[in-house]
Amino acid sequence: MEDVFVKDRWRDTVARVSVAAAGTQANGCSASPVISADGSRVGYKSRASNLVPSAGADDEDRLARPRARAFFAHDLRTGRTQLAAHNRTGSKVAVLTDIGLSPDGRYALFMSSNTDIVPGDTNSTADACATELRTGVARRLSVAADGTEGTT
């Protein structure tokens, strides 16, 4: 099983971050780690189903494609792992490309073709999105200055 770890070079410690809040090890492979510039959060993709409580029975169906992964963010200060990419009902969505975190760890950045992340997404194309990790509110970034969506 692949896990994600972080090394604190000041304290010379290593900790697994692909865990649930209670410290339970992930039951699926985790990969593609990113860390915020301030070192407060580590993000990663995972196929694990036990990192956060399931928001719906269809969670696993959304990740049925072989390379699809959900995006999680682990707060190194609190030990809390949360779903960083989700639809409006809180279910996992598959992320398509690289993931990122803002320098202060406040925002999770990702691409998804799921049309239920924000209201009004009708273009059926992949969109760049950001989730504010304190509130869990997602917004679509790949729109024009006036808020209209692209067609390609």
ABEGO torsion letter per residue (X at the ends): XBBBBBBBAAAGBBBBABBBAAGBBBABBBBGBBBBAAGABBBBBBABAAABBBABAAAAAAAABAABBBBBBBBAAAGBBBBABBBAAGBBBBBABBBBBBAAGABBBBBBABAAABBGBAAGBBBBBBBBAAAGBBBBABBBAAGBBBAX
